[in-house]
Amino acid sequence: MLIKIIIEVIIGAIVGSIAGKIMDNQRVGFWKNAALGVVGGFVGGLIGNLIGIGGGALGFFLSVAGACLVIWICRKLKK
């Protein structure tokens, strides 16, 4: 159980880093992008489950898309 959580956080950090590069969000730093990646991975997983797809590479891309969505929402809320 603990290993799964650690793996999810590591994958979320990778996803956040990728989404930060896509959304040009590098000025906020690695840790904020990592946190947004974890949240985005959760959002992407929820969206994938709702439409009946996910897992593997497709799940990873959904996580990146979810992280991009979370970054976009955070930008809109700051303004």
C-alpha positions as a Markdown table, in Angstrom:
| # | Residue | x | y | z |
|---|---|---|---|---|
| 1 | Met | 0.0 | 0.0 | 0.0 |
| 2 | Leu | 2.7 | 2.5 | 1.0 |
| 3 | Ile | 4.8 | 1.5 | -2.1 |
| 4 | Lys | 1.8 | 2.2 | -4.3 |
| 5 | Ile | 1.4 | 5.7 | -2.9 |
| 6 | Ile | 5.2 | 6.4 | -3.3 |
| 7 | Ile | 5.0 | 5.2 | -6.9 |
| 8 | Glu | 1.9 | 7.4 | -7.5 |
| 9 | Val | 3.7 | 10.5 | -6.1 |
| 10 | Ile | 6.8 | 9.8 | -8.2 |
| 11 | Ile | 4.8 | 9.4 | -11.4 |
| 12 | Gly | 2.8 | 12.5 | -10.4 |
| 13 | Ala | 6.1 | 14.4 | -10.1 |
| 14 | Ile | 7.1 | 13.3 | -13.6 |
| 15 | Val | 3.7 | 14.1 | -15.0 |
| 16 | Gly | 3.8 | 17.6 | -13.3 |
| 17 | Ser | 7.2 | 18.2 | -14.8 |
| 18 | Ile | 6.0 | 17.3 | -18.3 |
| 19 | Ala | 2.8 | 19.4 | -17.9 |
| 20 | Gly | 4.9 | 22.3 | -16.6 |
| 21 | Lys | 7.0 | 22.2 | -19.8 |
| 22 | Ile | 3.9 | 22.0 | -22.0 |
| 23 | Met | 2.1 | 24.8 | -20.3 |
| 24 | Asp | 5.3 | 26.9 | -19.9 |
| 25 | Asn | 4.9 | 26.8 | -16.1 |
| 26 | Gln | 8.6 | 26.5 | -15.2 |
| 27 | Arg | 8.8 | 29.7 | -13.2 |
| 28 | Val | 6.9 | 28.2 | -10.3 |
| 29 | Gly | 9.4 | 25.5 | -9.6 |
| 30 | Phe | 9.6 | 21.7 | -9.5 |
| 31 | Trp | 7.7 | 21.1 | -6.2 |
| 32 | Lys | 4.6 | 23.1 | -7.3 |
| 33 | Asn | 4.6 | 21.4 | -10.7 |
| 34 | Ala | 5.0 | 18.0 | -8.9 |
| 35 | Ala | 2.0 | 18.8 | -6.6 |
| 36 | Leu | 0.0 | 19.9 | -9.6 |
| 37 | Gly | 1.1 | 16.7 | -11.4 |
| 38 | Val | -0.2 | 14.5 | -8.5 |
| 39 | Val | -3.5 | 16.4 | -8.5 |
| 40 | Gly | -3.6 | 16.3 | -12.3 |
| 41 | Gly | -3.0 | 12.6 | -12.4 |
| 42 | Phe | -6.0 | 12.1 | -10.1 |
| 43 | Val | -8.1 | 14.3 | -12.3 |
| 44 | Gly | -6.9 | 12.5 | -15.4 |
| 45 | Gly | -7.7 | 9.2 | -13.8 |
| 46 | Leu | -11.2 | 10.3 | -12.9 |
| 47 | Ile | -11.9 | 11.5 | -16.4 |
| 48 | Gly | -10.5 | 8.2 | -17.8 |
| 49 | Asn | -12.7 | 6.2 | -15.5 |
| 50 | Leu | -15.8 | 8.2 | -16.3 |
| 51 | Ile | -15.4 | 7.6 | -20.1 |
| 52 | Gly | -14.2 | 4.0 | -19.6 |
| 53 | Ile | -10.6 | 4.3 | -20.7 |
| 54 | Gly | -7.3 | 4.4 | -19.0 |
| 55 | Gly | -4.3 | 2.4 | -17.9 |
| 56 | Gly | -0.8 | 2.1 | -19.5 |
| 57 | Ala | 0.4 | 4.7 | -21.8 |
| 58 | Leu | -3.1 | 6.1 | -22.4 |
| 59 | Gly | -3.5 | 6.6 | -18.6 |
| 60 | Phe | -0.2 | 8.4 | -18.5 |
| 61 | Phe | -1.3 | 10.8 | -21.3 |
| 62 | Leu | -4.6 | 11.3 | -19.5 |
| 63 | Ser | -2.6 | 12.2 | -16.4 |
| 64 | Val | -0.6 | 14.8 | -18.3 |
| 65 | Ala | -3.8 | 16.2 | -19.8 |
| 66 | Gly | -5.3 | 16.4 | -16.3 |
| 67 | Ala | -2.2 | 18.2 | -15.0 |
| 68 | Cys | -2.3 | 20.7 | -17.8 |
| 69 | Leu | -6.0 | 21.3 | -17.0 |
| 70 | Val | -5.1 | 21.8 | -13.3 |
| 71 | Ile | -2.3 | 24.2 | -14.2 |
| 72 | Trp | -4.7 | 26.2 | -16.5 |
| 73 | Ile | -7.3 | 26.3 | -13.7 |
| 74 | Cys | -4.7 | 27.6 | -11.2 |
| 75 | Arg | -3.7 | 30.3 | -13.6 |
| 76 | Lys | -7.3 | 31.4 | -14.0 |
| 77 | Leu | -7.9 | 31.4 | -10.2 |
| 78 | Lys | -4.8 | 33.6 | -9.6 |
| 79 | Lys | -6.1 | 36.4 | -11.9 |
